[in-house]
């Protein structure tokens, strides 16, 4: 988990790598949730927020460069 400040310090390449990794983790958590083997359901919410945080930072950068 990263804070928004930490994510903003990353360059675009690092941000994309973190987004890909986070999305893979979210997929695995969803799979565990479906098979009822998820130990901490709150992790789903945390991962979704992390993905949203990263995408928000990416869109802010696109708007700033336009």
Rosetta blueprint (number, residue, H / E / L):
1 X L
2 X L
3 X L
4 X H
5 X H
6 X H
7 X H
8 X H
9 X H
10 X L
11 X L
12 X H
13 X H
14 X H
15 X H
16 X H
17 X H
18 X H
19 X H
20 X H
21 X H
22 X H
23 X H
24 X H
25 X H
26 X H
27 X H
28 X H
29 X H
30 X H
31 X H
32 X H
33 X H
34 X H
35 X L
36 X L
37 X L
38 X L
39 X L
40 X L
41 X L
42 X H
43 X H
44 X H
45 X H
46 X H
47 X H
48 X H
49 X H
50 X H
51 X H
52 X H
53 X H
54 X H
55 X H
56 X H
57 X H
58 X H
59 X H
60 X H
61 X H
62 X H
63 X H
64 X H
65 X H
66 X L
